[in-house]
């Protein structure tokens, strides 16, 4: 069952460049990490390095949270909770192209090319949200 996304949250899913992904370490410590993402097919697509700590955390504890930055006053809250997994299937050409277009400037800023980005961040995480909390 897909979660309900209002128009304001849908716009943020399209426009925002960063979302915080919180995984849980083996000792139970939450690990928030800012990540790039693409909202596609009612799920988050996040590319990562295959040996990243977040990959190990997700393999052990697939329940995660994601959240956007709030505004200056702590309003405009959007928090998702859901299930994450490393996707063993190839990412579609359409998703890859959309992700690379969204982060074209960011990739340049970190002095990478789309090709080097794909080599270094070669694992795809999929997060299917099961709940969203959005407030003004």
Buried (B, 14 or more C-beta within 10 A) or exposed (E): EEBEBEEEBEEBBEEBEEBBBBBBBEEEEEEEBEBBBBBBEEBBBBBBEEEBEBBEBBEEBBEBBBBBBEEEEEEBBBBBBBBBBBBEEEBEEEBBEBBBEBBEEEBEEEEBEBEEBBEEBEBBBBBBBEEBEBEE
